[in-house]
Amino acid sequence: MDTIVVGVPLGGSSEEEMKRRIAHFMNLVEFEGDVFYQDEAGSSKEAESLMRGEMKQIRDGRVDSLSAMIILQRFLRRNML
């Protein structure tokens, strides 16, 4: 089963617009699996706290990568119990 988990600000004013954009993109890449939306609220702040003590001024993708990991962990916890 092909599945993708996408972080979205659930319950926010941009939720529907983000879901519409994601659906459009997934059609462009011809993805035919399941798309699951996971609330991304606070994931960047949580990632930054994991990096405490490291250089946070440089935008090299580490915060975004850790945020993605946090979003996926939330999804797995919610759906694997």
HTML snippet that shows the backbone in 3Dmol.js (N, CA, C, O; Angstrom):
<script src="https://3Dmol.org/build/3Dmol-min.js"></script>
<div id="view" style="width:600px;height:400px;position:relative"></div>
<script>
const pdb = `
ATOM      1  N   MET A   1       0.834  -1.175   0.000  1.00  0.00           N
ATOM      2  CA  MET A   1       0.000   0.000   0.000  1.00  0.00           C
ATOM      3  C   MET A   1       0.881   1.243   0.000  1.00  0.00           C
ATOM      4  O   MET A   1       1.753   1.391   0.856  1.00  0.00           O
ATOM      5  N   ASP A   2       0.656   2.128  -0.953  1.00  0.00           N
ATOM      6  CA  ASP A   2       1.382   3.389  -1.012  1.00  0.00           C
ATOM      7  C   ASP A   2       0.653   4.422  -0.175  1.00  0.00           C
ATOM      8  O   ASP A   2      -0.553   4.623  -0.317  1.00  0.00           O
ATOM      9  N   THR A   3       1.404   5.072   0.696  1.00  0.00           N
ATOM     10  CA  THR A   3       0.831   6.049   1.609  1.00  0.00           C
ATOM     11  C   THR A   3       1.776   7.228   1.742  1.00  0.00           C
ATOM     12  O   THR A   3       2.997   7.070   1.734  1.00  0.00           O
ATOM     13  N   ILE A   4       1.196   8.403   1.864  1.00  0.00           N
ATOM     14  CA  ILE A   4       1.988   9.599   2.154  1.00  0.00           C
ATOM     15  C   ILE A   4       1.328  10.324   3.321  1.00  0.00           C
ATOM     16  O   ILE A   4       0.103  10.419   3.398  1.00  0.00           O
ATOM     17  N   VAL A   5       2.156  10.833   4.225  1.00  0.00           N
ATOM     18  CA  VAL A   5       1.679  11.599   5.365  1.00  0.00           C
ATOM     19  C   VAL A   5       2.129  13.038   5.143  1.00  0.00           C
ATOM     20  O   VAL A   5       3.309  13.308   4.919  1.00  0.00           O
ATOM     21  N   VAL A   6       1.165  13.959   5.209  1.00  0.00           N
ATOM     22  CA  VAL A   6       1.444  15.367   4.946  1.00  0.00           C
ATOM     23  C   VAL A   6       1.091  16.193   6.170  1.00  0.00           C
ATOM     24  O   VAL A   6      -0.007  16.076   6.715  1.00  0.00           O
ATOM     25  N   GLY A   7       2.019  17.022   6.597  1.00  0.00           N
ATOM     26  CA  GLY A   7       1.754  17.930   7.704  1.00  0.00           C
ATOM     27  C   GLY A   7       0.935  19.112   7.232  1.00  0.00           C
ATOM     28  O   GLY A   7       1.295  19.778   6.261  1.00  0.00           O
ATOM     29  N   VAL A   8      -0.173  19.374   7.922  1.00  0.00           N
ATOM     30  CA  VAL A   8      -1.079  20.471   7.575  1.00  0.00           C
ATOM     31  C   VAL A   8      -1.508  21.143   8.874  1.00  0.00           C
ATOM     32  O   VAL A   8      -1.669  20.470   9.892  1.00  0.00           O
ATOM     33  N   PRO A   9      -1.695  22.466   8.852  1.00  0.00           N
ATOM     34  CA  PRO A   9      -2.191  23.146  10.055  1.00  0.00           C
ATOM     35  C   PRO A   9      -3.686  22.855  10.241  1.00  0.00           C
ATOM     36  O   PRO A   9      -4.529  23.667   9.858  1.00  0.00           O
ATOM     37  N   LEU A  10      -4.008  21.717  10.816  1.00  0.00           N
ATOM     38  CA  LEU A  10      -5.404  21.307  10.966  1.00  0.00           C
ATOM     39  C   LEU A  10      -6.159  22.254  11.882  1.00  0.00           C
ATOM     40  O   LEU A  10      -5.655  22.661  12.928  1.00  0.00           O
ATOM     41  N   GLY A  11      -7.354  22.594  11.483  1.00  0.00           N
ATOM     42  CA  GLY A  11      -8.187  23.484  12.268  1.00  0.00           C
ATOM     43  C   GLY A  11      -7.874  24.954  12.045  1.00  0.00           C
ATOM     44  O   GLY A  11      -8.582  25.825  12.551  1.00  0.00           O
ATOM     45  N   GLY A  12      -6.828  25.233  11.298  1.00  0.00           N
ATOM     46  CA  GLY A  12      -6.467  26.619  11.029  1.00  0.00           C
ATOM     47  C   GLY A  12      -7.223  27.167   9.831  1.00  0.00           C
ATOM     48  O   GLY A  12      -7.897  26.425   9.116  1.00  0.00           O
ATOM     49  N   SER A  13      -7.109  28.453   9.619  1.00  0.00           N
ATOM     50  CA  SER A  13      -7.825  29.099   8.525  1.00  0.00           C
ATOM     51  C   SER A  13      -7.316  28.659   7.154  1.00  0.00           C
ATOM     52  O   SER A  13      -8.025  28.817   6.161  1.00  0.00           O
ATOM     53  N   SER A  14      -6.115  28.118   7.081  1.00  0.00           N
ATOM     54  CA  SER A  14      -5.559  27.712   5.787  1.00  0.00           C
ATOM     55  C   SER A  14      -5.684  26.211   5.526  1.00  0.00           C
ATOM     56  O   SER A  14      -5.182  25.720   4.516  1.00  0.00           O
ATOM     57  N   GLU A  15      -6.342  25.483   6.418  1.00  0.00           N
ATOM     58  CA  GLU A  15      -6.410  24.019   6.276  1.00  0.00           C
ATOM     59  C   GLU A  15      -6.988  23.587   4.931  1.00  0.00           C
ATOM     60  O   GLU A  15      -6.367  22.785   4.233  1.00  0.00           O
ATOM     61  N   GLU A  16      -8.143  24.087   4.553  1.00  0.00           N
ATOM     62  CA  GLU A  16      -8.785  23.652   3.306  1.00  0.00           C
ATOM     63  C   GLU A  16      -7.965  24.031   2.076  1.00  0.00           C
ATOM     64  O   GLU A  16      -7.857  23.250   1.130  1.00  0.00           O
ATOM     65  N   GLU A  17      -7.389  25.230   2.093  1.00  0.00           N
ATOM     66  CA  GLU A  17      -6.556  25.657   0.966  1.00  0.00           C
ATOM     67  C   GLU A  17      -5.323  24.764   0.840  1.00  0.00           C
ATOM     68  O   GLU A  17      -4.949  24.378  -0.268  1.00  0.00           O
ATOM     69  N   MET A  18      -4.693  24.437   1.958  1.00  0.00           N
ATOM     70  CA  MET A  18      -3.518  23.567   1.919  1.00  0.00           C
ATOM     71  C   MET A  18      -3.878  22.181   1.401  1.00  0.00           C
ATOM     72  O   MET A  18      -3.145  21.613   0.591  1.00  0.00           O
ATOM     73  N   LYS A  19      -4.997  21.634   1.858  1.00  0.00           N
ATOM     74  CA  LYS A  19      -5.435  20.321   1.390  1.00  0.00           C
ATOM     75  C   LYS A  19      -5.715  20.345  -0.111  1.00  0.00           C
ATOM     76  O   LYS A  19      -5.399  19.390  -0.821  1.00  0.00           O
ATOM     77  N   ARG A  20      -6.307  21.438  -0.592  1.00  0.00           N
ATOM     78  CA  ARG A  20      -6.582  21.572  -2.032  1.00  0.00           C
ATOM     79  C   ARG A  20      -5.276  21.594  -2.823  1.00  0.00           C
ATOM     80  O   ARG A  20      -5.173  20.942  -3.862  1.00  0.00           O
ATOM     81  N   ARG A  21      -4.291  22.330  -2.347  1.00  0.00           N
ATOM     82  CA  ARG A  21      -2.992  22.408  -3.032  1.00  0.00           C
ATOM     83  C   ARG A  21      -2.279  21.055  -3.029  1.00  0.00           C
ATOM     84  O   ARG A  21      -1.675  20.657  -4.026  1.00  0.00           O
ATOM     85  N   ILE A  22      -2.357  20.364  -1.909  1.00  0.00           N
ATOM     86  CA  ILE A  22      -1.716  19.049  -1.804  1.00  0.00           C
ATOM     87  C   ILE A  22      -2.374  18.069  -2.774  1.00  0.00           C
ATOM     88  O   ILE A  22      -1.683  17.325  -3.470  1.00  0.00           O
ATOM     89  N   ALA A  23      -3.713  18.068  -2.820  1.00  0.00           N
ATOM     90  CA  ALA A  23      -4.436  17.180  -3.736  1.00  0.00           C
ATOM     91  C   ALA A  23      -4.047  17.480  -5.186  1.00  0.00           C
ATOM     92  O   ALA A  23      -3.860  16.562  -5.986  1.00  0.00           O
ATOM     93  N   HIS A  24      -3.928  18.757  -5.517  1.00  0.00           N
ATOM     94  CA  HIS A  24      -3.513  19.141  -6.879  1.00  0.00           C
ATOM     95  C   HIS A  24      -2.109  18.617  -7.182  1.00  0.00           C
ATOM     96  O   HIS A  24      -1.874  18.042  -8.244  1.00  0.00           O
ATOM     97  N   PHE A  25      -1.186  18.815  -6.257  1.00  0.00           N
ATOM     98  CA  PHE A  25       0.186  18.332  -6.458  1.00  0.00           C
ATOM     99  C   PHE A  25       0.226  16.820  -6.620  1.00  0.00           C
ATOM    100  O   PHE A  25       0.919  16.301  -7.495  1.00  0.00           O
ATOM    101  N   MET A  26      -0.520  16.111  -5.771  1.00  0.00           N
ATOM    102  CA  MET A  26      -0.511  14.650  -5.843  1.00  0.00           C
ATOM    103  C   MET A  26      -1.067  14.154  -7.178  1.00  0.00           C
ATOM    104  O   MET A  26      -0.639  13.113  -7.676  1.00  0.00           O
ATOM    105  N   ASN A  27      -2.011  14.885  -7.757  1.00  0.00           N
ATOM    106  CA  ASN A  27      -2.497  14.544  -9.093  1.00  0.00           C
ATOM    107  C   ASN A  27      -1.431  14.758 -10.152  1.00  0.00           C
ATOM    108  O   ASN A  27      -1.351  13.991 -11.111  1.00  0.00           O
ATOM    109  N   LEU A  28      -0.610  15.790  -9.992  1.00  0.00           N
ATOM    110  CA  LEU A  28       0.463  16.067 -10.948  1.00  0.00           C
ATOM    111  C   LEU A  28       1.507  14.966 -10.959  1.00  0.00           C
ATOM    112  O   LEU A  28       2.070  14.657 -12.009  1.00  0.00           O
ATOM    113  N   VAL A  29       1.776  14.364  -9.793  1.00  0.00           N
ATOM    114  CA  VAL A  29       2.777  13.302  -9.724  1.00  0.00           C
ATOM    115  C   VAL A  29       2.147  11.926  -9.900  1.00  0.00           C
ATOM    116  O   VAL A  29       2.819  10.902  -9.770  1.00  0.00           O
ATOM    117  N   GLU A  30       0.857  11.913 -10.194  1.00  0.00           N
ATOM    118  CA  GLU A  30       0.121  10.673 -10.451  1.00  0.00           C
ATOM    119  C   GLU A  30       0.239   9.675  -9.305  1.00  0.00           C
ATOM    120  O   GLU A  30       0.443   8.481  -9.527  1.00  0.00           O
ATOM    121  N   PHE A  31       0.112  10.166  -8.096  1.00  0.00           N
ATOM    122  CA  PHE A  31       0.135   9.314  -6.916  1.00  0.00           C
ATOM    123  C   PHE A  31      -1.249   8.749  -6.690  1.00  0.00           C
ATOM    124  O   PHE A  31      -2.225   9.498  -6.654  1.00  0.00           O
ATOM    125  N   GLU A  32      -1.350   7.435  -6.535  1.00  0.00           N
ATOM    126  CA  GLU A  32      -2.659   6.810  -6.396  1.00  0.00           C
ATOM    127  C   GLU A  32      -2.861   6.128  -5.049  1.00  0.00           C
ATOM    128  O   GLU A  32      -3.805   5.356  -4.882  1.00  0.00           O
ATOM    129  N   GLY A  33      -1.993   6.402  -4.097  1.00  0.00           N
ATOM    130  CA  GLY A  33      -2.132   5.803  -2.769  1.00  0.00           C
ATOM    131  C   GLY A  33      -2.973   6.677  -1.859  1.00  0.00           C
ATOM    132  O   GLY A  33      -3.655   7.600  -2.304  1.00  0.00           O
ATOM    133  N   ASP A  34      -2.906   6.367  -0.584  1.00  0.00           N
ATOM    134  CA  ASP A  34      -3.645   7.119   0.421  1.00  0.00           C
ATOM    135  C   ASP A  34      -2.847   8.334   0.874  1.00  0.00           C
ATOM    136  O   ASP A  34      -1.632   8.259   1.054  1.00  0.00           O
ATOM    137  N   VAL A  35      -3.535   9.443   1.055  1.00  0.00           N
ATOM    138  CA  VAL A  35      -2.931  10.661   1.578  1.00  0.00           C
ATOM    139  C   VAL A  35      -3.542  10.904   2.954  1.00  0.00           C
ATOM    140  O   VAL A  35      -4.760  11.028   3.090  1.00  0.00           O
ATOM    141  N   PHE A  36      -2.693  10.970   3.964  1.00  0.00           N
ATOM    142  CA  PHE A  36      -3.139  11.230   5.326  1.00  0.00           C
ATOM    143  C   PHE A  36      -2.620  12.596   5.750  1.00  0.00           C
ATOM    144  O   PHE A  36      -1.470  12.949   5.492  1.00  0.00           O
ATOM    145  N   TYR A  37      -3.486  13.354   6.403  1.00  0.00           N
ATOM    146  CA  TYR A  37      -3.120  14.677   6.895  1.00  0.00           C
ATOM    147  C   TYR A  37      -2.883  14.594   8.399  1.00  0.00           C
ATOM    148  O   TYR A  37      -3.715  14.079   9.146  1.00  0.00           O
ATOM    149  N   GLN A  38      -1.743  15.106   8.823  1.00  0.00           N
ATOM    150  CA  GLN A  38      -1.381  15.106  10.241  1.00  0.00           C
ATOM    151  C   GLN A  38      -1.149  16.545  10.666  1.00  0.00           C
ATOM    152  O   GLN A  38      -0.490  17.310   9.962  1.00  0.00           O
ATOM    153  N   ASP A  39      -1.688  16.908  11.811  1.00  0.00           N
ATOM    154  CA  ASP A  39      -1.515  18.264  12.313  1.00  0.00           C
ATOM    155  C   ASP A  39      -0.032  18.544  12.534  1.00  0.00           C
ATOM    156  O   ASP A  39       0.671  17.774  13.188  1.00  0.00           O
ATOM    157  N   GLU A  40       0.424  19.655  11.980  1.00  0.00           N
ATOM    158  CA  GLU A  40       1.834  20.023  12.096  1.00  0.00           C
ATOM    159  C   GLU A  40       2.081  21.075  13.171  1.00  0.00           C
ATOM    160  O   GLU A  40       3.208  21.542  13.332  1.00  0.00           O
ATOM    161  N   ALA A  41       1.043  21.448  13.903  1.00  0.00           N
ATOM    162  CA  ALA A  41       1.156  22.527  14.895  1.00  0.00           C
ATOM    163  C   ALA A  41       2.293  22.268  15.880  1.00  0.00           C
ATOM    164  O   ALA A  41       2.372  21.212  16.506  1.00  0.00           O
ATOM    165  N   GLY A  42       3.163  23.257  15.995  1.00  0.00           N
ATOM    166  CA  GLY A  42       4.245  23.195  16.965  1.00  0.00           C
ATOM    167  C   GLY A  42       5.423  22.316  16.594  1.00  0.00           C
ATOM    168  O   GLY A  42       6.372  22.204  17.369  1.00  0.00           O
ATOM    169  N   SER A  43       5.384  21.689  15.428  1.00  0.00           N
ATOM    170  CA  SER A  43       6.469  20.763  15.075  1.00  0.00           C
ATOM    171  C   SER A  43       7.802  21.484  14.881  1.00  0.00           C
ATOM    172  O   SER A  43       8.849  20.934  15.224  1.00  0.00           O
ATOM    173  N   SER A  44       7.786  22.698  14.340  1.00  0.00           N
ATOM    174  CA  SER A  44       9.045  23.443  14.157  1.00  0.00           C
ATOM    175  C   SER A  44       9.643  23.855  15.495  1.00  0.00           C
ATOM    176  O   SER A  44      10.855  23.769  15.694  1.00  0.00           O
ATOM    177  N   LYS A  45       8.800  24.299  16.401  1.00  0.00           N
ATOM    178  CA  LYS A  45       9.296  24.674  17.737  1.00  0.00           C
ATOM    179  C   LYS A  45       9.859  23.451  18.460  1.00  0.00           C
ATOM    180  O   LYS A  45      10.890  23.536  19.128  1.00  0.00           O
ATOM    181  N   GLU A  46       9.178  22.319  18.324  1.00  0.00           N
ATOM    182  CA  GLU A  46       9.666  21.079  18.948  1.00  0.00           C
ATOM    183  C   GLU A  46      11.011  20.670  18.347  1.00  0.00           C
ATOM    184  O   GLU A  46      11.912  20.235  19.064  1.00  0.00           O
ATOM    185  N   ALA A  47      11.137  20.813  17.028  1.00  0.00           N
ATOM    186  CA  ALA A  47      12.396  20.479  16.356  1.00  0.00           C
ATOM    187  C   ALA A  47      13.515  21.399  16.823  1.00  0.00           C
ATOM    188  O   ALA A  47      14.637  20.952  17.061  1.00  0.00           O
ATOM    189  N   GLU A  48      13.205  22.682  16.953  1.00  0.00           N
ATOM    190  CA  GLU A  48      14.223  23.636  17.422  1.00  0.00           C
ATOM    191  C   GLU A  48      14.688  23.307  18.829  1.00  0.00           C
ATOM    192  O   GLU A  48      15.865  23.467  19.151  1.00  0.00           O
ATOM    193  N   SER A  49      13.765  22.845  19.672  1.00  0.00           N
ATOM    194  CA  SER A  49      14.175  22.496  21.033  1.00  0.00           C
ATOM    195  C   SER A  49      15.048  21.244  21.040  1.00  0.00           C
ATOM    196  O   SER A  49      15.903  21.092  21.913  1.00  0.00           O
ATOM    197  N   LEU A  50      14.841  20.346  20.075  1.00  0.00           N
ATOM    198  CA  LEU A  50      15.712  19.163  19.959  1.00  0.00           C
ATOM    199  C   LEU A  50      17.118  19.564  19.548  1.00  0.00           C
ATOM    200  O   LEU A  50      18.088  18.877  19.868  1.00  0.00           O
ATOM    201  N   MET A  51      17.222  20.674  18.841  1.00  0.00           N
ATOM    202  CA  MET A  51      18.519  21.131  18.341  1.00  0.00           C
ATOM    203  C   MET A  51      19.193  22.102  19.299  1.00  0.00           C
ATOM    204  O   MET A  51      20.241  22.661  18.972  1.00  0.00           O
ATOM    205  N   ARG A  52      18.619  22.311  20.460  1.00  0.00           N
ATOM    206  CA  ARG A  52      19.163  23.284  21.413  1.00  0.00           C
ATOM    207  C   ARG A  52      20.664  23.072  21.586  1.00  0.00           C
ATOM    208  O   ARG A  52      21.130  21.946  21.761  1.00  0.00           O
ATOM    209  N   GLY A  53      21.395  24.151  21.535  1.00  0.00           N
ATOM    210  CA  GLY A  53      22.843  24.074  21.684  1.00  0.00           C
ATOM    211  C   GLY A  53      23.562  24.006  20.348  1.00  0.00           C
ATOM    212  O   GLY A  53      24.766  24.256  20.280  1.00  0.00           O
ATOM    213  N   GLU A  54      22.842  23.670  19.289  1.00  0.00           N
ATOM    214  CA  GLU A  54      23.454  23.657  17.959  1.00  0.00           C
ATOM    215  C   GLU A  54      23.212  25.011  17.309  1.00  0.00           C
ATOM    216  O   GLU A  54      22.359  25.781  17.752  1.00  0.00           O
ATOM    217  N   MET A  55      23.961  25.290  16.265  1.00  0.00           N
ATOM    218  CA  MET A  55      23.748  26.545  15.546  1.00  0.00           C
ATOM    219  C   MET A  55      22.386  26.497  14.869  1.00  0.00           C
ATOM    220  O   MET A  55      22.143  25.655  14.004  1.00  0.00           O
ATOM    221  N   LYS A  56      21.498  27.406  15.267  1.00  0.00           N
ATOM    222  CA  LYS A  56      20.166  27.427  14.693  1.00  0.00           C
ATOM    223  C   LYS A  56      19.983  28.566  13.695  1.00  0.00           C
ATOM    224  O   LYS A  56      18.923  28.689  13.082  1.00  0.00           O
ATOM    225  N   GLN A  57      20.989  29.381  13.533  1.00  0.00           N
ATOM    226  CA  GLN A  57      20.857  30.539  12.654  1.00  0.00           C
ATOM    227  C   GLN A  57      20.900  30.134  11.175  1.00  0.00           C
ATOM    228  O   GLN A  57      20.328  30.823  10.330  1.00  0.00           O
ATOM    229  N   ILE A  58      21.554  29.054  10.867  1.00  0.00           N
ATOM    230  CA  ILE A  58      21.718  28.635   9.473  1.00  0.00           C
ATOM    231  C   ILE A  58      20.523  27.788   9.056  1.00  0.00           C
ATOM    232  O   ILE A  58      20.216  26.784   9.700  1.00  0.00           O
ATOM    233  N   ARG A  59      19.841  28.193   7.970  1.00  0.00           N
ATOM    234  CA  ARG A  59      18.700  27.430   7.454  1.00  0.00           C
ATOM    235  C   ARG A  59      19.238  26.381   6.488  1.00  0.00           C
ATOM    236  O   ARG A  59      19.249  26.591   5.275  1.00  0.00           O
ATOM    237  N   ASP A  60      19.681  25.260   7.029  1.00  0.00           N
ATOM    238  CA  ASP A  60      20.240  24.212   6.176  1.00  0.00           C
ATOM    239  C   ASP A  60      19.299  23.026   6.036  1.00  0.00           C
ATOM    240  O   ASP A  60      19.686  21.987   5.501  1.00  0.00           O
ATOM    241  N   GLY A  61      18.064  23.171   6.512  1.00  0.00           N
ATOM    242  CA  GLY A  61      17.092  22.099   6.363  1.00  0.00           C
ATOM    243  C   GLY A  61      16.955  21.192   7.559  1.00  0.00           C
ATOM    244  O   GLY A  61      16.074  20.333   7.581  1.00  0.00           O
ATOM    245  N   ARG A  62      17.820  21.363   8.574  1.00  0.00           N
ATOM    246  CA  ARG A  62      17.742  20.467   9.736  1.00  0.00           C
ATOM    247  C   ARG A  62      16.439  20.628  10.505  1.00  0.00           C
ATOM    248  O   ARG A  62      15.851  19.632  10.928  1.00  0.00           O
ATOM    249  N   VAL A  63      15.976  21.859  10.695  1.00  0.00           N
ATOM    250  CA  VAL A  63      14.726  22.077  11.419  1.00  0.00           C
ATOM    251  C   VAL A  63      13.572  21.463  10.629  1.00  0.00           C
ATOM    252  O   VAL A  63      12.702  20.807  11.202  1.00  0.00           O
ATOM    253  N   ASP A  64      13.567  21.677   9.314  1.00  0.00           N
ATOM    254  CA  ASP A  64      12.503  21.112   8.482  1.00  0.00           C
ATOM    255  C   ASP A  64      12.526  19.584   8.502  1.00  0.00           C
ATOM    256  O   ASP A  64      11.473  18.948   8.554  1.00  0.00           O
ATOM    257  N   SER A  65      13.705  19.005   8.460  1.00  0.00           N
ATOM    258  CA  SER A  65      13.820  17.539   8.498  1.00  0.00           C
ATOM    259  C   SER A  65      13.338  16.983   9.833  1.00  0.00           C
ATOM    260  O   SER A  65      12.614  15.988   9.870  1.00  0.00           O
ATOM    261  N   LEU A  66      13.737  17.621  10.923  1.00  0.00           N
ATOM    262  CA  LEU A  66      13.277  17.180  12.240  1.00  0.00           C
ATOM    263  C   LEU A  66      11.770  17.388  12.395  1.00  0.00           C
ATOM    264  O   LEU A  66      11.093  16.564  13.011  1.00  0.00           O
ATOM    265  N   SER A  67      11.241  18.478  11.842  1.00  0.00           N
ATOM    266  CA  SER A  67       9.798  18.723  11.889  1.00  0.00           C
ATOM    267  C   SER A  67       9.052  17.619  11.158  1.00  0.00           C
ATOM    268  O   SER A  67       8.024  17.137  11.634  1.00  0.00           O
ATOM    269  N   ALA A  68       9.567  17.219  10.003  1.00  0.00           N
ATOM    270  CA  ALA A  68       8.937  16.133   9.237  1.00  0.00           C
ATOM    271  C   ALA A  68       8.959  14.833  10.037  1.00  0.00           C
ATOM    272  O   ALA A  68       7.985  14.079  10.028  1.00  0.00           O
ATOM    273  N   MET A  69      10.063  14.570  10.725  1.00  0.00           N
ATOM    274  CA  MET A  69      10.163  13.372  11.557  1.00  0.00           C
ATOM    275  C   MET A  69       9.122  13.405  12.679  1.00  0.00           C
ATOM    276  O   MET A  69       8.482  12.394  12.972  1.00  0.00           O
ATOM    277  N   ILE A  70       8.961  14.562  13.297  1.00  0.00           N
ATOM    278  CA  ILE A  70       7.994  14.721  14.387  1.00  0.00           C
ATOM    279  C   ILE A  70       6.574  14.503  13.877  1.00  0.00           C
ATOM    280  O   ILE A  70       5.779  13.830  14.533  1.00  0.00           O
ATOM    281  N   ILE A  71       6.248  15.060  12.721  1.00  0.00           N
ATOM    282  CA  ILE A  71       4.921  14.890  12.122  1.00  0.00           C
ATOM    283  C   ILE A  71       4.661  13.418  11.838  1.00  0.00           C
ATOM    284  O   ILE A  71       3.571  12.920  12.120  1.00  0.00           O
ATOM    285  N   LEU A  72       5.640  12.716  11.287  1.00  0.00           N
ATOM    286  CA  LEU A  72       5.475  11.290  10.996  1.00  0.00           C
ATOM    287  C   LEU A  72       5.331  10.482  12.284  1.00  0.00           C
ATOM    288  O   LEU A  72       4.512   9.565  12.345  1.00  0.00           O
ATOM    289  N   GLN A  73       6.113  10.810  13.310  1.00  0.00           N
ATOM    290  CA  GLN A  73       5.988  10.110  14.593  1.00  0.00           C
ATOM    291  C   GLN A  73       4.602  10.297  15.191  1.00  0.00           C
ATOM    292  O   GLN A  73       4.020   9.350  15.720  1.00  0.00           O
ATOM    293  N   ARG A  74       4.071  11.512  15.110  1.00  0.00           N
ATOM    294  CA  ARG A  74       2.717  11.765  15.608  1.00  0.00           C
ATOM    295  C   ARG A  74       1.698  10.889  14.882  1.00  0.00           C
ATOM    296  O   ARG A  74       0.818  10.292  15.502  1.00  0.00           O
ATOM    297  N   PHE A  75       1.834  10.826  13.567  1.00  0.00           N
ATOM    298  CA  PHE A  75       0.915  10.010  12.759  1.00  0.00           C
ATOM    299  C   PHE A  75       1.009   8.540  13.162  1.00  0.00           C
ATOM    300  O   PHE A  75      -0.009   7.876  13.356  1.00  0.00           O
ATOM    301  N   LEU A  76       2.231   8.041  13.284  1.00  0.00           N
ATOM    302  CA  LEU A  76       2.417   6.619  13.626  1.00  0.00           C
ATOM    303  C   LEU A  76       1.866   6.305  15.019  1.00  0.00           C
ATOM    304  O   LEU A  76       1.218   5.276  15.216  1.00  0.00           O
ATOM    305  N   ARG A  77       2.123   7.191  15.980  1.00  0.00           N
ATOM    306  CA  ARG A  77       1.573   6.979  17.329  1.00  0.00           C
ATOM    307  C   ARG A  77       0.050   6.923  17.299  1.00  0.00           C
ATOM    308  O   ARG A  77      -0.561   6.074  17.947  1.00  0.00           O
ATOM    309  N   ARG A  78      -0.548   7.821  16.553  1.00  0.00           N
ATOM    310  CA  ARG A  78      -1.990   7.915  16.490  1.00  0.00           C
ATOM    311  C   ARG A  78      -2.622   6.706  15.774  1.00  0.00           C
ATOM    312  O   ARG A  78      -3.734   6.293  16.104  1.00  0.00           O
ATOM    313  N   ASN A  79      -1.910   6.158  14.811  1.00  0.00           N
ATOM    314  CA  ASN A  79      -2.505   5.120  13.956  1.00  0.00           C
ATOM    315  C   ASN A  79      -1.977   3.712  14.205  1.00  0.00           C
ATOM    316  O   ASN A  79      -2.496   2.753  13.633  1.00  0.00           O
ATOM    317  N   MET A  80      -0.969   3.569  15.036  1.00  0.00           N
ATOM    318  CA  MET A  80      -0.385   2.247  15.247  1.00  0.00           C
ATOM    319  C   MET A  80      -0.741   1.668  16.609  1.00  0.00           C
ATOM    320  O   MET A  80      -0.329   0.550  16.920  1.00  0.00           O
ATOM    321  N   LEU A  81      -1.484   2.386  17.418  1.00  0.00           N
ATOM    322  CA  LEU A  81      -1.831   1.888  18.754  1.00  0.00           C
ATOM    323  C   LEU A  81      -3.011   0.966  18.708  1.00  0.00           C
ATOM    324  O   LEU A  81      -3.436   0.456  19.744  1.00  0.00           O
TER     325      LEU A  81
END
`;
const viewer = $3Dmol.createViewer("view");
viewer.addModel(pdb, "pdb");
viewer.setStyle({}, {cartoon: {color: "spectrum"}});
viewer.zoomTo();
viewer.render();
</script>
